[in-house]
Amino acid sequence: MENPDRLLEKILFISFGGKEKIKEYQMVAAGNLNQAIYLKTERQEYFLKTNHQNNPEIYKREREGLEWIRNHCPLHVPEVIVTGTCEDTQYLLMEWVRTS
């Protein structure tokens, strides 16, 4: 990520219209294609997945798959809040699930 602070703030602004401010963030995983980021705001904790490939459908399809699993599985599957594109980055924003 070129300037992660600015990009993360823009994604939250697009998603919530300025109602969420970042208190803390931390990269939790990174690979060749995706980055996974823990975001803590004043109101909630989120899991943000980003991808810089030119494939705007990637997280739309992942969202559809996760929603199907949520509807057909008794296990807790994190809620997808929003997917979208910001600059050249596709993103998927979900609820953060704490481990025990």
Secondary structure, 3 states (H helix, E strand, C coil): CCCHHHHHHHHHHHHHCCCCCEEEEEEEEECCCEEEEEEEECCCEEEEEEECCCCCCHHHHHHHHHHHHHHHCCCCCCCEEEEEEECCEEEEEEECCCCC
